[in-house]
Amino acid sequence: MSLDFPKTSKSKPITLYTVNSAFEKKVEVIIIQSLVLHQGGHLDQAQTTYDEMMNLKQKHFEATQLSRAITNQKQHWSTAISLCAAQL
């Protein structure tokens, strides 16, 4: 489904979100590396990369959620709860 808006001579395309800064690209690469480690069962290494991600960009949703998943897998309940609370 597409929305057609009236065109005017001053109409410009609106970009809602792009990943074009070097910082955002670095964040994207780190999250992909983390996921590969996590899915491969390398939980300690994945946790380290999630921590690095959260240091670069506080309250990063994916990094926090996936870090919490690892703490759940390791049964570190208090850490999992504190990560959950930090997102609120």
Protein Blocks (a to p, Z undefined) as FASTA:
>chain_A
ZZdddddfkbccddfbdcfbfklmmmmmmmmmmmmmmmnopamlmmmmmmmmmmmmghil
klmmmmmmmmmmnopaklmmmmmmmmZZ
